[in-house]
Amino acid sequence: MVPQNRKSDTALFDALRIRSNVSVERLSALLSQSSVNLEVLDQCLPTLEKQLPAIIDQIHASHPEMADVALQTNEFNLSTDLLQLLKSYIKELLVNNEYNEQYVSNRIALIVHYKNIDVPTLTFVQFIDTLRHVLLQYIEKIPALSPVKESISSAIRQLLQFDLELCVDINVAHFHADIEALRKEHNALRKNIEATIAQRTKDLMEQVRLDPLTKIYNISAMQEMLDKELALAKRRHTKLSLVYFDVDHFKRINDTEGHLKGDEVLQEIGQTLRQCVRQTDIACRYGGDEFCVVLLECNALEAQKVCEKLIATFQSRYPTYSFSMGIAETGASEFVSVKQLIHLADQKMYLAKKEAGYKIVL
């Protein structure tokens, strides 16, 4: 038999007391079915208590699995403590001043302990039946109990009937607790899977939209986003600027310094763009050594300041290279199309190339 880890036994006890039919009222109703006077029972039980060691030995011999479990857990040593548990179970049934809420709670705790080490329900039912049979035998044999043996026997039958019903309630409660635990585990797993899928989908979408070398948006992502931002600018009557630039004599860099150096320069431009533009703006690698920056709610003069910041940041790291930059503005009352805006900025970039060094054309 393998012990089950029941970290929620307290919650289970509460659920049994609150949601099941286990209650002091039910126990009282069962006892009322017998003709026993509890005061007389209280007087007679010390006589029966003297027989407890023999009763326990007989029950232990009939059901060794209820006490002899050669296992240990962090909670208790089952091989020694279960025998004590068995003694407590029988003793409390007989030697008890009040059959009240505390008695019910103790019975729940004792039965749950056996449930937790996988003592089968049928075995427990058989144990109760054997206990009833042995107790009734001893009552018959004790002369001092003869005057009240019928009422005492009736009370014992009702108390053990209560334990049988309690055993059923606990099995049902465990079943519902397991179902609820599985439901929560399933929901948690489902949410975790959904979150993982959502994050991986987002990551995949970002990878599809990003240029793998520079880690900024690629041309298709920029055109899609620019189309949306242009539509928003029309509705809001705001200006939008597009910066189009490339690296002067980039082919010469590749030819004389190698393609690894060229890639390094492009990566540095991507880093510079991420550093210098706002998160709401759109920086992209348009192709080769050509780049675009969409500046939202920004006119051409403001865009020029952004370009100057880009130049200063990049030049501090690569003083021997330069950019040619063109700026096209649209809005706030008249707008051009996405294609026209890119074409205008491209034309201005080629005008900038007519002069050596960093040049910005509006």
C-alpha positions in Angstrom: 0.0 0.0 0.0 1.3 3.4 -0.9 0.5 6.4 1.2 -1.2 9.3 -0.6 0.0 12.8 0.1 -3.1 14.7 1.2 -1.9 18.3 1.8 -5.5 19.4 1.8 -6.8 17.1 4.6 -8.0 20.2 6.6 -9.9 21.5 3.7 -11.4 18.0 3.2 -12.5 17.8 6.8 -14.2 21.2 6.5 -15.9 20.1 3.3 -17.2 17.0 5.0 -18.6 19.0 7.9 -20.2 21.6 5.7 -21.3 19.9 2.5 -21.9 16.3 3.4 -24.6 14.8 5.6 -22.1 14.1 8.3 -23.2 16.0 11.4 -23.9 15.7 15.1 -27.6 15.7 14.2 -27.3 12.5 12.2 -25.4 10.8 15.0 -28.0 11.9 17.5 -30.7 10.6 15.3 -29.0 7.2 15.0 -28.5 7.0 18.8 -32.1 7.9 19.4 -33.1 4.8 17.5 -31.7 2.7 20.4 -33.3 2.6 23.8 -30.0 3.2 25.6 -29.6 5.9 28.3 -26.3 7.5 27.7 -25.8 8.0 31.4 -26.2 4.2 31.9 -23.9 3.6 29.0 -21.3 5.9 30.6 -21.5 3.9 33.8 -21.1 0.6 32.0 -18.4 1.4 29.6 -15.5 1.3 32.2 -16.3 -2.4 32.7 -16.0 -3.0 28.9 -12.9 -0.9 28.8 -11.0 -3.5 30.8 -11.5 -5.9 27.9 -10.1 -3.4 25.4 -6.6 -5.0 25.1 -8.1 -8.4 24.3 -10.6 -6.8 21.9 -7.9 -4.9 20.1 -5.7 -8.0 19.8 -8.6 -10.0 18.3 -9.4 -7.2 15.8 -5.7 -6.8 14.9 -5.4 -10.5 14.3 -8.5 -10.5 12.0 -7.4 -7.3 10.1 -3.6 -6.9 10.3 -3.6 -4.6 7.3 -5.4 -2.0 9.5 -2.2 -1.7 11.7 0.8 -3.4 10.2 2.0 -1.2 7.4 5.8 -1.3 7.1 6.1 2.1 5.6 7.2 5.5 6.8 6.2 9.0 5.7 7.2 12.5 6.7 4.1 12.6 8.9 4.4 9.5 11.0 5.9 6.0 11.2 3.0 3.9 9.8 4.3 0.6 11.2 4.0 1.8 14.8 1.5 4.6 14.8 -1.3 2.8 12.9 -1.6 0.3 15.7 -2.1 3.2 18.1 -4.5 4.6 15.6 -6.5 1.4 15.6 -6.6 1.4 19.5 -7.8 5.1 19.4 -10.5 4.2 16.9 -11.9 1.4 19.1 -11.3 3.1 22.4 -13.0 6.3 21.5 -16.0 4.4 20.2 -16.5 2.9 23.7 -15.0 5.3 26.2 -16.5 8.6 25.4 -18.4 11.0 27.6 -20.1 12.9 24.8 -21.0 12.0 21.2 -20.7 15.6 19.9 -19.0 17.6 17.2 -15.5 16.7 18.5 -16.4 13.0 18.4 -17.5 13.4 14.7 -14.3 15.3 13.8 -12.2 12.7 15.4 -13.9 9.9 13.5 -13.4 11.8 10.3 -9.7 12.2 11.0 -9.2 8.5 11.9 -11.1 7.3 8.8 -9.2 9.7 6.5 -5.9 8.4 7.8 -6.8 4.9 6.7 -8.1 6.3 3.4 -4.8 8.0 2.8 -2.8 4.8 3.0 -5.1 3.1 0.5 -6.9 0.8 2.9 -9.7 -0.3 0.6 -13.2 0.8 1.5 -14.4 -2.8 1.5 -11.6 -3.8 4.0 -12.7 -0.9 6.2 -16.3 -2.0 6.0 -15.3 -5.6 6.9 -13.2 -4.2 9.8 -16.3 -2.4 11.2 -18.4 -5.5 10.8 -15.8 -7.6 12.6 -15.5 -5.0 15.3 -19.3 -5.0 15.8 -19.4 -8.8 16.0 -16.5 -8.9 18.6 -17.9 -6.2 20.7 -21.3 -7.8 20.9 -19.7 -11.1 21.8 -17.9 -9.5 24.8 -21.0 -7.7 25.9 -22.8 -11.1 26.1 -19.9 -12.6 28.1 -19.7 -9.8 30.8 -22.2 -10.6 33.6 -22.1 -7.0 34.9 -23.6 -5.8 31.6 -26.5 -8.2 31.5 -29.2 -5.8 32.7 -28.4 -3.3 30.0 -26.8 -5.4 27.3 -29.6 -4.9 24.8 -29.5 -1.1 25.0 -25.6 -1.1 24.9 -25.6 -3.5 22.0 -28.1 -1.3 20.2 -26.0 1.8 20.8 -22.9 0.1 19.5 -24.7 -1.0 16.4 -25.9 2.6 15.8 -22.4 4.1 16.4 -20.8 1.7 14.0 -23.6 2.3 11.5 -22.6 6.0 11.7 -19.0 5.0 11.0 -20.1 3.1 7.9 -22.1 6.1 6.6 -19.1 8.3 7.5 -16.8 6.0 5.5 -19.1 6.4 2.5 -19.2 10.2 2.9 -15.5 10.4 3.0 -15.1 8.2 -0.1 -17.5 10.5 -1.9 -15.8 13.6 -0.6 -12.4 12.2 -1.7 -13.8 11.4 -5.1 -15.1 15.0 -5.5 -11.9 16.4 -4.2 -9.9 14.4 -6.7 -12.2 15.5 -9.5 -11.9 19.1 -8.4 -8.1 18.8 -8.2 -8.0 17.3 -11.7 -10.3 20.1 -13.0 -8.0 22.8 -11.5 -4.9 21.0 -12.8 -6.6 20.7 -16.3 -7.5 24.4 -16.2 -4.1 25.4 -15.1 -2.5 23.3 -17.8 -4.8 24.6 -20.4 -4.1 28.2 -19.5 -0.4 27.5 -19.4 -0.6 25.9 -22.9 -2.7 28.7 -24.2 -0.2 31.3 -22.8 2.7 29.4 -24.2 1.1 29.1 -27.7 0.2 32.8 -27.6 3.7 33.8 -26.6 5.3 31.5 -29.2 2.9 32.8 -31.8 3.8 36.4 -30.9 7.5 35.6 -31.0 7.1 33.9 -34.4 5.1 36.8 -35.8 7.8 39.2 -34.5 10.5 37.0 -36.2 8.5 37.1 -39.4 8.2 40.9 -39.2 11.8 41.6 -38.2 14.9 41.8 -40.3 17.2 39.0 -38.9 20.4 41.0 -39.2 19.4 44.3 -37.8 16.5 43.2 -35.5 14.3 46.1 -36.8 11.2 45.8 -39.0 11.5 44.5 -42.5 10.0 46.1 -45.6 6.7 44.2 -45.6 6.1 44.9 -41.9 6.9 48.6 -42.4 4.5 49.0 -45.4 1.7 47.3 -43.5 2.2 49.5 -40.4 2.7 52.7 -42.5 -0.5 52.1 -44.3 -2.4 51.9 -40.9 -0.6 54.9 -39.5 -1.3 57.0 -42.6 -5.0 56.2 -42.3 -4.9 57.2 -38.6 -3.1 60.4 -39.4 -5.8 61.3 -41.9 -8.6 60.8 -39.3 -6.7 62.7 -36.7 -5.4 65.4 -39.1 -1.8 65.0 -37.9 1.4 65.2 -39.9 3.7 62.2 -40.6 7.2 62.1 -41.8 9.3 59.4 -43.5 13.1 59.4 -43.4 14.8 57.4 -46.2 18.6 56.9 -45.9 21.5 54.6 -46.9 25.2 54.3 -46.2 27.4 56.1 -48.6 29.7 53.9 -50.6 28.5 50.8 -48.8 29.7 48.5 -51.6 33.2 49.9 -51.1 33.0 48.8 -47.4 32.1 45.3 -48.4 34.7 45.1 -51.1 37.6 46.6 -49.2 36.8 45.6 -45.6 34.8 42.4 -46.1 31.1 41.5 -45.8 31.5 40.8 -42.1 32.4 44.5 -41.6 29.4 45.4 -43.8 27.1 43.3 -41.6 28.6 44.9 -38.5 27.8 48.4 -39.8 24.2 47.4 -40.7 23.8 45.9 -37.2 25.1 49.1 -35.7 22.6 51.1 -37.7 19.8 48.9 -36.3 21.0 49.4 -32.8 21.3 53.2 -33.3 17.7 53.3 -34.7 16.3 51.4 -31.7 18.2 53.7 -29.4 17.3 57.0 -31.0 13.7 56.8 -32.2 10.5 56.6 -30.1 8.8 53.3 -29.4 5.8 54.6 -31.3 7.9 55.3 -34.4 8.7 52.6 -37.0 12.3 51.8 -38.0 12.9 49.3 -40.8 15.6 48.0 -43.0 14.2 48.6 -46.5 16.7 46.5 -48.3 20.5 46.2 -48.6 22.0 49.3 -46.9 18.7 51.3 -47.2 16.7 52.2 -44.1 13.4 54.0 -43.4 12.0 55.6 -40.3 8.3 56.5 -40.0 7.9 59.4 -37.5 4.4 59.8 -36.2 2.9 63.2 -35.5 6.1 64.7 -36.7 6.8 67.4 -39.4 9.9 67.6 -41.6 11.8 70.0 -39.3 11.3 67.8 -36.3 12.3 64.8 -38.4 15.5 66.6 -39.3 16.4 66.8 -35.6 15.9 63.1 -35.3 18.2 62.5 -38.2 20.8 64.7 -36.6 20.6 62.6 -33.5 21.0 59.4 -35.5 24.0 60.9 -37.3 25.7 62.0 -34.1 25.2 58.6 -32.4 26.4 56.6 -35.3 29.3 58.9 -36.1 30.7 58.6 -32.6 31.2 54.9 -33.3 32.0 54.9 -37.0 33.5 58.3 -37.8 34.7 57.3 -41.3 31.3 56.4 -42.7 28.4 58.7 -43.6 24.6 58.7 -44.5 22.6 60.3 -47.2 19.2 61.1 -45.8 15.9 62.3 -47.4 12.8 63.4 -45.5 9.2 63.5 -46.9 6.3 65.0 -45.0 2.6 64.5 -45.5 -0.5 65.8 -43.7 -2.1 67.4 -41.8 -4.8 68.4 -44.4 -3.4 66.8 -47.6 -2.0 63.4 -47.8 -0.1 61.3 -50.3 -0.2 57.5 -50.6 2.3 55.2 -49.0 4.0 54.5 -52.3 4.2 58.2 -53.1 5.6 59.0 -49.6 8.4 56.5 -49.9 9.1 57.6 -53.5 9.4 61.3 -52.4 11.8 60.4 -49.5 13.8 58.2 -51.9 14.2 61.1 -54.4 15.4 63.5 -51.6 17.9 60.9 -50.5 19.4 60.8 -54.0 19.6 64.6 -53.9 21.6 64.3 -50.7 24.0 62.0 -52.4 25.2 64.8 -54.6 27.2 66.2 -51.7 29.9 64.3 -49.8 29.6 63.5 -46.1 26.4 63.4 -44.0 23.7 65.3 -45.8 19.9 65.7 -45.0 17.5 66.9 -47.7 13.9 68.0 -46.7 
